[in-house]
Amino acid sequence: MSALHRSELAHQRRRFAVTLTLFTALFVALEARFFYLQILHGEDFRERARISAISSERIPPRRGLIRDRNGELLATNAASFGVELTPHYVSRPEQRDVVLESLQVLLPLSDARRAELNEKIEEALANRKAWEPILVARHLVSDTSPEHGGPLKPIDKPLATLYCPVDNVAYLPIDAKASNCPTDRGDGVTTREPLVWDDESRRFATCERSGRRFTTGLTCPGGQVELIPNLKNLRDAKTGEVYSNQVAAIRARLHEMPGVQIRTDFRRYYPNHYEAAHLLGYMNRVTADERERWRGMYALNDVIGRTGVEQALEHPLRGEAGRALHVRDAKGHRSESQVIEELAGGQAFERAVAGQDVWLTIDIKLQEEVRKAFRYYKSGAAIVITPDTGEVLALYSKPGFDSNIWSGRLTKEEWDNTTSNPYTPLINKAVTPYAPGSVYKIVTSAAALTDGIATPETTIDCPGHYDFGGRRFHCHNRSGHGPVNLTAALKLSCDVYYYRIGEMLGMDRLAEFGRRFGFGQPTGLPTRERTGRVPTRTWHAEHTSLGWQPGFTLSTSIGQGSLTASPAQVARSFAALLNGGDLVRLRIVDRLVDEEGRVTMNERREVSGTLDVSHEHMDLIRVGLDEVVNDPDGTGFDLQVTDFSMSGKTGTAEAAQVRAGASESLARWLTEDHAWFTAYAPSHDPQVIIVVFVEHGGSGSKHAGPIAKRITLAAEKLGYLAGADGPEAPGDDDDPYGLEETR
Amino acid sequence: MSRRHILQERVHVVAFMVIALLAAISLLSQRNADWYSGDDFYSLQVVWYIIGGVIFVLASLIDLRIVERLSPVFFAFCILGLVLTAFFGTEVNNSQRWLRVFGMNFQFSELTKLGVVLILARWFHMRKERAPGAAAIHEGAYRIRDLLQPIALCLVPFLLILTQPDLGTSLVIVLVAVTVTLYEGLDRRTLVMVALSGLVLVPVAWETGGIKEYQKDRVRLWVNPDWFKFDADTGVVAKGRHLQSEQAVWAIGSGKFWGRGSRDGTQSRLKYLPEMHTDMILATYAEEQGFVGCTVLLFLFWFLVFWGLRTAHDARDRFCALVAVGAIAIVGWQVFINIGMVAGLLPIVGLPLPFLSYGGSATVMLMGCLGLLLNVALHRGRL
């Protein structure tokens, strides 16, 4: 064997070893990679794979219904439709064009909106958000109005309109020879209103009253873009507006538009629109702050209750969202349930818990009567309560707003109109404090009787004015009432009598009784309320520019000065007087009922304090209040009713204001007094208390009184005056939860 | 001697069993992948294995001297096929790799791998046998100027395949050629120079457009998994590739130690793994069979490599040794690149995994290679 051969053998062995080592090293690297992926990070990757395949869908809870005491629906849920587009399915520009084109015709979409959508899709694709649906349009028209949720009626002969995507206007076709506006019905009949043509060419015209636009051609102004035909086949009986059923149109062509889906949500619907807007409140989009505060409870586009019961009972009404897990394969199709359970660990579905239904103590029929009673007045409030239990039967504030509009597509115009309205439609005046005037005299009376300053026999001569501290305080009757005792003072609403006893009581004693009657304190209503003010010497010393003046006592004793009280507080003070001295908490919510019909909360009569006034004294005051209406000299004698007995107290509070920039009529309105009237009936066993407040309404007996009388008559008709042992108290049958037992 | 002899014989039996086992794993994987995707690649793959088996037997029995003599013809046939593919090939996924002959699609680039091995083996063999003064070229002392001829020979198929474009296969051809050449031995200075020029060539190719933009994207993704590109013209985001590799990595990791079990791979079931039957089949396999299955698979491949190199070591002549090295280098490099790519170690290049991936040309070529290897093994030392 040669040396060469031997070296060759060694060489052979070496390259075998080197090559094997090389490949072994490569394979070890692969093995190490497997170890890293499967052993060290196996759990992690399994989890990542799981998460990427699973999408969790939130199931919104059904919001609780709001009903009145008889079960009438005050707030319910209507279906609301939107269109979404998942960018992934239209990632190629030509697909996108086809889908957007179809949507543009069906919805229709303006060119600007279409371009905006196109941009959004591209952005989503670029930012790895191809699977997140983009909202194309909300509040689509189906068979309910997108404006207020009310039902729409099909039109026998649909109205063909031509939509221009450039200026976003729907034109109605018209004959070039036409000279008068056609009717909305599309039946070819014209009205007397002249049609205004844009120019000589007679291509476009406007109907001035309705603002509707007309065209004789088939192209947009400018002649470049073709008009898109759009059939309007629904009409809103309320507004006369015509719509096309967008949901039906899109649904019919869904298969031609990959990635497009119709999204259904609930929206709040208030069948009574304006009737109880302040009471119920409205809903709108949750803010980022609120989502932060109640972490996890609200999704991005959720709505939350604003004002009224919707806000006060937001939590029970809301319910809890559920969750459904979907496993998506690489093509975005939902996979079979077996995989879901495997990946999700059996928890594929978590049902949503519906919100609880709220039953109110309100009677919507009475509420409606209250609204009608206010027909001739611009601004004011009324509250009807039961004196024994503090249940609120009606709570009304004028002017109001349509909860549906505020919960839905609120336009800037609507917002501006409402917020700039001088009669403040958004303020619930029933829980807003104003100067109460003479209705406060029951407090002064009770204080004087309890402290022995006045007895039933005490008479004070009223010359029409009262001189005090170098100042003359006038009675509302400048010629004087002559000698009056307490009942006469109430009946005649004699100010001088109260100046006198007020002076003897002193400011702080008067304030003390004010608080006993519940003034300056919340009434317990769940809605936001302002508590008003019962001034004391200290308060005046701190807040009045000249400091404490003894004359303030006199103003306060007749319900003027710095004293303020809301209609709800006035109602409660009367309730305390009439039910034997219990200051009951006012309540509007009767009970909460969950999905299965179980009562989860049942509000009962609650007393927050007592008047500490003897029964003889309270009865004496009631005699005075009785005479107000039933004595020929009484300030409210005009209001006397025949079928039953009604008592009450008038109030006329000076409230002249000056507001900068006010129109002449508004300025005049502002100079008027606040008119108050508190009525209760029947006089011997009061079942309802009605407080009517007319803001700048003038005389209490002339303006607030008739409203209160009308409401009392309505309450009588609805059976509320029959009392506990009466033949038919409404609510008895529908109210098996012990309301009557608590009386 | 006899005991050692028996042991050696036993190695070949084991190797044969390993090949059979790998084929079985292949069919099992195809069957499972079919179950996920609802296709039927399994039946076709069975057909390919039957044809491959025939080729395997033929290749293991044929006289290697005939093979040596016919190598240039075979190589020329491959080149012809590639040229025809370039002109008349079918385009799939922007790449022209298939030639339709008698109603069947052939991938000549697969065959070319073997062609290159054969032509190189013959060239080195001839060089040694016929060079005037064989001693003039010492073992392991080839210099570049000695190798101009084989380099030129390899460059033709390399460029033809690169322009299809098929980066993976052309890369394998280079690696196999380099492996064979290194096995034969290079002059030390030449070795350094080649390594250096490689370091220079890559950036040059990157800058001058020798590497295509989509290939660059894959490298960018490999370097930075969060990288993605938005194509303003088509609106397509070049992240599909990214997701593909990411999903494959998740699938492999999801297998953990024991695997999810056959047909229970959720990534595979939800079709998150594209090319499930071909390039990405390892992801499905790894998800189902876990670390254990992967380790077994790697060991089987390693054993093949070991057996191939051993066979080369014991081969009766230069040609046989280099055919064995080349054949096993084809398997070894493809295994490394494919698994490395699926497992996220390497950029994504289209390349099948020997045995497991579905493919007629690839399976038949693979069985041909292994048949030749067995042929060399059986005729070792005998002249």
Interface residues (C-beta under 8 A of the other chain):
Chain A: L4 S7 E8 H11 Q12 R13 R15 F16 T19 L20 F23 T24 L26 F27 A29 L30 E31 R33 F34 F35 L37 Q38 I39 H41 G42 E43 D44 F45 R46 R48 A49 R50 S52 A53 S91 R92 P93 R96 E122 L125 A126 R128 A130 V327 R328 D329 A330 K331 S335 V339 E342 L343
Chain B: A135 E139 G140 T179 L182 Y183 G185 F228 F230 T234 G235 V236 V237 K239 Q247 V249 W250 A251 I252 G253 S254 G255 K256 F257 T266 Q267 R269 L270 K271 Y272 P274 A286 G290 F291 C294 T295 L298 F301 W302 V305 F306 L309 R310 A312 H313 V325 G332 V335 F336 I339 G340 A343 G344 L345
